[in-house]
Amino acid sequence: MKQNNKIIKILILFIMIFSLTGCTKYLKIDGKTVQNEATGQNLTKNILCKPEGETLKIYEEYNEKTQKDQVEIKNLPKCEELKITDGKYEGIWTSIFVKPLAWFIIQIGKLVKSYGLALILATLIIRGVVWPFTKKTAMQSENLKKAQPELTKIENKYKNRQDQEAMLQKSQEMMMIYKKYNINPMSGCLFSFIQIPLFFAFYEAISRIPAIFEETFLGFQLGTSPAIATFQHGQYYYLIFIVIIALSTYFSFKLNSGASMSPEQQNQMKTMTNIMVVVMTITAFSISSGIAIYWVTSSVFTIIQNLLVKRGKKNA
């Protein structure tokens, strides 16, 4: 089990490193990030399509002030005309994840006449496509809860034995329990392999498509973070994202805990839940409204999925 945990951590670290290879870049003059003063949006340098209105003027002013690393605005396509093959090759990450996702969101946005709604629909469609994999992860979690009392007995049985023979017997007995309850330790982390690159892909797609980060949806400017909206513009209603993200994170972890856990494991789960709620709450201040909408939609989808799996297990 410990070996599996090591493998999982290594794979997750690898995916995170791979995900970051796209790297959204920001406009900077004299080391200071260029912002759209009206929205507080930190403007992206490696945009994928042409900005419009006041945002276009800011990019043009940037090109006038700097001689190096100018943004080739004239060569960029209009956002509604963006193709997956447009622009220079920026690596596997951008070609496989970012550009196709950006194109997909734009196509939905053109259809429903709203890029904010397009973010929600794109999230739901993608989560629907990966439903069989994420459902399997949720089912594994439920199976593990049922097996937990027997696994705890085995842990207690070999608690004071560290010899090689005892460890081998312990491993064999645990594998028999896994087989009995149809548990695959590796499949429990499958959703992490899907969620991490998805998060970064949405982050980059939103940051690099002016049509998305320029738009306002339900009163929220999609390129503005709650921190900027609240502290620079006094728009305190953006704090609703902080509350929703904190609650969705809490309930996501809460659904994965259970009465079948030992008191020690329940305390560990409670500590982990509290830490994650704090981390995600702090992070939520700095992410844009667009990525917050994605995160909330995905989290609510996960909560509903887990509730459906729980109900199905009870009725089975």
Phi, psi and omega per residue, in radians:
M1 nan -0.751 3.117
K2 -1.117 -0.656 3.128
Q3 -1.117 -0.722 3.107
N4 -1.073 -0.698 3.120
N5 -1.086 -0.681 3.108
K6 -1.117 -0.750 3.133
I7 -1.103 -0.740 3.137
I8 -1.053 -0.809 -3.119
K9 -1.097 -0.700 3.134
I10 -1.136 -0.755 -3.130
L11 -1.153 -0.720 3.123
I12 -1.127 -0.730 3.097
L13 -1.071 -0.721 3.128
F14 -1.084 -0.764 -3.139
I15 -1.124 -0.705 3.138
M16 -1.102 -0.747 3.120
I17 -1.120 -0.738 3.124
F18 -1.114 -0.704 -3.119
S19 -1.104 -0.612 -3.046
L20 -1.399 -0.069 -3.070
T21 -1.197 -0.323 3.120
G22 -1.219 -0.818 3.058
C23 0.949 1.672 2.998
T24 -1.137 2.307 -3.132
K25 -1.937 2.557 -3.089
Y26 -1.979 2.658 3.067
L27 -1.159 2.310 3.113
K28 -2.416 2.397 3.038
I29 -2.217 2.102 -3.092
D30 0.980 0.664 3.090
G31 1.407 -0.028 -3.107
K32 -1.844 2.297 -3.121
T33 -1.192 2.355 -3.138
V34 -1.416 2.254 3.138
Q35 -2.045 2.677 2.920
N36 -1.470 1.872 -3.028
E37 -1.046 -0.512 -3.109
A38 -1.226 -0.572 -3.063
T39 -2.010 -0.329 -3.078
G40 1.434 0.093 -3.118
Q41 -1.238 2.240 2.973
N42 -1.323 2.046 -2.998
L43 -1.387 2.411 -3.067
T44 -1.525 2.384 -3.136
K45 -1.374 -0.818 -3.069
N46 -1.589 0.971 3.094
I47 -1.151 2.693 -3.067
L48 -1.705 -0.283 3.135
C49 -2.568 3.004 -2.975
K50 -1.365 2.277 3.068
P51 -1.321 2.970 -3.134
E52 -2.327 2.953 3.035
G53 1.002 -2.386 -3.103
E54 -1.096 -0.594 3.138
T55 -1.117 -0.689 3.104
L56 -1.077 -0.708 3.131
K57 -1.087 -0.671 3.134
I58 -1.117 -0.722 3.107
Y59 -1.151 -0.681 3.121
E60 -1.159 -0.704 3.084
E61 -1.134 -0.642 3.098
Y62 -1.084 -0.783 3.137
N63 -1.108 -0.561 3.123
E64 -1.249 -0.569 -3.068
K65 -1.487 -0.365 -3.093
T66 -2.116 2.543 3.135
Q67 -1.751 -0.332 -3.112
K68 -1.930 2.695 3.053
D69 0.909 0.781 3.114
Q70 -1.263 2.678 3.095
V71 -1.533 2.133 -3.091
E72 -1.402 1.274 -3.043
I73 -1.096 -0.713 -3.060
K74 -1.094 -0.502 -3.089
N75 -1.545 -0.074 -3.115
L76 -1.456 2.496 3.084
P77 -1.352 2.805 2.992
K78 -1.136 2.587 -3.051
C79 -1.020 -0.710 -3.116
E80 -1.234 -0.204 3.135
E81 -1.887 0.162 -3.110
L82 -1.073 2.386 3.057
K83 -2.039 2.719 -3.124
I84 -1.071 -0.541 -3.076
T85 -1.548 -0.026 -3.117
D86 -1.193 2.654 3.053
G87 1.463 3.052 3.141
K88 -1.355 2.757 3.082
Y89 -1.245 2.186 -3.090
E90 -2.052 0.232 3.138
G91 1.968 2.953 -3.070
I92 -1.100 -0.719 -3.077
W93 -1.024 -0.894 -3.118
T94 -1.155 -0.700 -3.075
S95 -1.214 -0.665 -3.054
I96 -1.555 -0.633 -3.031
F97 -1.864 -1.020 -2.927
V98 -1.190 -0.966 -3.084
K99 -1.102 -0.804 3.096
P100 -1.059 -0.685 3.124
L101 -1.166 -0.757 3.112
A102 -1.049 -0.787 3.115
W103 -1.071 -0.737 -3.115
F104 -1.100 -0.784 3.128
I105 -1.108 -0.722 3.141
I106 -1.108 -0.721 -3.139
Q107 -1.108 -0.713 3.101
I108 -1.181 -0.702 3.130
G109 -1.068 -0.701 3.099
K110 -1.129 -0.598 -3.105
L111 -1.285 -0.760 -3.067
V112 -1.726 -0.014 3.095
K113 1.102 0.519 3.112
S114 -2.806 2.125 3.130
Y115 -1.365 -0.405 3.047
G116 -1.162 -0.822 3.078
L117 -1.145 -0.582 3.120
A118 -1.095 -0.653 3.104
L119 -1.079 -0.745 3.133
I120 -1.139 -0.819 -3.109
L121 -1.157 -0.708 3.125
A122 -1.093 -0.713 3.113
T123 -1.088 -0.815 -3.120
L124 -1.134 -0.691 3.139
I125 -1.132 -0.810 -3.126
I126 -1.141 -0.748 3.103
R127 -1.128 -0.562 3.074
G128 -1.167 -0.667 3.128
V129 -1.125 -0.706 -3.107
V130 -1.601 0.159 -3.135
W131 -0.894 -0.813 -3.115
P132 -1.002 -0.621 -3.125
F133 -1.314 -0.803 -3.108
T134 -1.235 -0.548 3.069
K135 -1.133 -0.689 3.122
K136 -1.092 -0.681 3.093
T137 -1.092 -0.769 3.132
A138 -1.119 -0.690 3.125
M139 -1.158 -0.638 3.093
Q140 -1.083 -0.678 3.130
S141 -1.108 -0.727 3.118
E142 -1.172 -0.710 3.110
N143 -1.103 -0.663 -3.139
L144 -1.142 -0.632 3.099
K145 -1.106 -0.710 3.124
K146 -1.155 -0.609 -3.095
A147 -1.442 -0.231 -2.993
Q148 -0.986 -0.750 3.127
P149 -1.016 -0.721 3.140
E150 -1.229 -0.654 3.097
L151 -1.150 -0.636 3.114
T152 -1.134 -0.689 3.101
K153 -1.056 -0.716 3.132
I154 -1.158 -0.729 3.107
E155 -1.040 -0.766 3.131
N156 -1.185 -0.616 -3.138
K157 -1.058 -0.692 -3.089
Y158 -1.884 0.367 -3.057
K159 -1.023 -0.714 -3.066
N160 -1.817 0.287 3.135
R161 -2.100 2.149 -3.107
Q162 -2.122 0.106 -3.128
D163 -1.259 2.808 -3.037
Q164 -1.085 -0.704 -3.137
E165 -1.101 -0.745 3.140
A166 -1.141 -0.724 3.140
M167 -1.123 -0.638 3.116
L168 -1.174 -0.768 3.114
Q169 -1.109 -0.725 3.114
K170 -1.052 -0.781 -3.133
S171 -1.091 -0.730 -3.138
Q172 -1.145 -0.738 3.139
E173 -1.158 -0.660 3.115
M174 -1.193 -0.658 3.118
M175 -1.138 -0.583 3.093
M176 -1.155 -0.665 3.092
I177 -1.160 -0.747 3.110
Y178 -1.031 -0.730 -3.137
K179 -1.174 -0.688 -3.129
K180 -1.063 -0.719 -3.091
Y181 -1.757 0.192 3.098
N182 0.992 0.910 -3.116
I183 -1.888 2.267 3.004
N184 -2.007 1.873 -3.066
P185 -0.938 -0.579 -3.087
M186 -1.291 -0.543 -3.060
S187 -1.265 -0.308 3.137
G188 -1.121 -0.414 -3.114
C189 -1.758 0.160 -3.058
L190 -1.034 -0.687 -3.105
F191 -1.109 -0.560 3.115
S192 -1.069 -0.649 -3.133
F193 -1.200 -0.417 3.119
I194 -1.570 -0.759 -3.021
Q195 -1.168 -0.738 -3.051
I196 -1.089 -0.948 3.116
P197 -1.134 -0.548 3.097
L198 -1.096 -0.760 -3.134
F199 -1.046 -0.853 -3.110
F200 -1.209 -0.573 3.102
A201 -1.146 -0.783 3.088
F202 -1.114 -0.709 -3.139
Y203 -1.015 -0.826 -3.118
E204 -1.256 -0.704 -3.138
A205 -1.058 -0.754 -3.138
I206 -1.183 -0.716 -3.088
S207 -1.250 -0.449 -3.009
R208 -1.852 0.038 3.109
I209 -1.996 1.796 -3.131
P210 -0.942 -0.651 -3.123
A211 -1.030 -0.513 3.133
I212 -1.453 -0.951 -3.023
F213 -1.322 -0.150 3.045
E214 -1.508 -0.304 -2.988
E215 -1.462 2.686 3.030
T216 -1.940 2.333 -3.108
F217 -2.282 2.074 -3.126
L218 0.965 0.592 3.120
G219 1.543 -0.031 -3.129
F220 -1.859 2.184 3.085
Q221 -1.351 2.072 -2.946
L222 -1.138 -0.389 -3.136
G223 -1.610 -0.085 -3.059
T224 -1.687 2.412 3.099
S225 -1.551 2.713 3.097
P226 -0.988 -0.607 -3.129
A227 -1.110 -0.835 -3.132
I228 -1.169 -0.774 -3.118
A229 -1.087 -0.691 -3.073
T230 -1.369 -0.913 -2.990
F231 -1.475 -0.442 -3.136
Q232 -1.746 -0.491 -3.053
H233 -2.100 -0.052 3.116
G234 1.154 0.427 3.141
Q235 -1.639 1.408 -2.994
Y236 -1.215 -0.288 -3.138
Y237 -1.162 -0.283 3.070
Y238 -1.142 -0.329 -3.132
L239 -1.159 -0.233 3.093
I240 -1.044 -0.559 3.093
F241 -1.111 -0.690 3.134
I242 -1.062 -0.798 -3.111
V243 -1.126 -0.811 -3.090
I244 -1.159 -0.735 3.135
I245 -1.125 -0.721 3.107
A246 -1.088 -0.791 -3.122
L247 -1.168 -0.749 -3.117
S248 -1.157 -0.637 3.081
T249 -1.131 -0.763 -3.130
Y250 -1.068 -0.859 -3.083
F251 -1.229 -0.525 3.078
S252 -1.072 -0.773 3.123
F253 -1.286 -0.621 -3.118
K254 -1.074 -0.658 -3.131
L255 -1.195 -0.366 -3.131
N256 -1.599 -0.041 3.059
S257 -1.697 2.856 -3.110
G258 -2.832 2.868 -3.122
A259 -1.183 -0.340 -3.126
S260 -1.280 -0.199 3.114
M261 -1.288 2.636 3.053
S262 -1.251 2.791 3.113
P263 -0.952 -0.670 3.131
E264 -1.143 -0.751 3.141
Q265 -1.183 -0.631 3.101
Q266 -1.128 -0.673 3.090
N267 -1.149 -0.702 3.116
Q268 -1.125 -0.720 3.131
M269 -1.146 -0.693 3.135
K270 -1.122 -0.728 3.110
T271 -1.117 -0.770 3.133
M272 -1.098 -0.724 3.121
T273 -1.072 -0.803 -3.138
N274 -1.087 -0.715 3.132
I275 -1.118 -0.799 -3.111
M276 -1.150 -0.657 3.107
V277 -1.095 -0.743 3.128
V278 -1.137 -0.803 -3.121
V279 -1.076 -0.830 -3.109
M280 -1.202 -0.569 3.095
T281 -1.141 -0.768 3.115
I282 -1.136 -0.764 -3.141
T283 -1.090 -0.635 -3.081
A284 -1.072 -0.437 3.124
F285 -1.148 -0.551 -2.996
S286 -1.755 -0.240 3.141
I287 -1.465 2.674 -3.106
S288 -1.237 2.828 3.119
S289 -1.059 -0.589 3.133
G290 -1.080 -0.854 3.139
I291 -1.235 -0.507 3.071
A292 -1.130 -0.709 3.100
I293 -1.085 -0.748 3.082
Y294 -1.042 -0.844 -3.041
W295 -1.120 -0.745 -3.140
V296 -1.136 -0.792 3.137
T297 -1.053 -0.784 -3.136
S298 -1.149 -0.701 -3.129
S299 -1.167 -0.742 3.111
V300 -1.111 -0.696 3.082
F301 -1.034 -0.777 -3.135
T302 -1.100 -0.750 3.138
I303 -1.079 -0.814 3.135
I304 -1.105 -0.725 3.123
Q305 -1.056 -0.796 -3.134
N306 -1.129 -0.653 3.106
L307 -1.135 -0.699 3.109
L308 -1.135 -0.710 3.118
V309 -1.137 -0.749 3.105
K310 -1.034 -0.800 -3.138
R311 -1.112 -0.703 3.118
G312 -1.119 -0.657 3.124
K313 -1.172 -0.657 -3.126
K314 -1.193 -0.651 -3.110
N315 -1.420 -0.247 -3.103
A316 -1.270 nan nan
